[in-house]
Amino acid sequence: MSEACPCCGYLTLSERGTHEICGVCFWEDDGRTASLDEVRDGPNGRLSLTRAQENYRAYGACERRYLVNVRLPSASEIA
């Protein structure tokens, strides 16, 4: 069973917190579940999860520069 990406919400991750990159929004899942506004300087650079979610809603990727790396969710990834 797939897990929901914390950024876009689609069922794209095989497991949470394993640094898997979501194919739909290109967020690297570092397991974050709290402090969504905090910037950790981890795998997602200087991007908070809250900002990544806003970016995804605005233009379809966690950051605009990743638009070339993303795809639409498949029917099985829609919760």
Secondary structure by P-SEA (a helix, b strand, c coil): cbbbccccccccccccccccccccccccccccccccccccccccccccaaaaaaaaacccccccccccccccccccccc
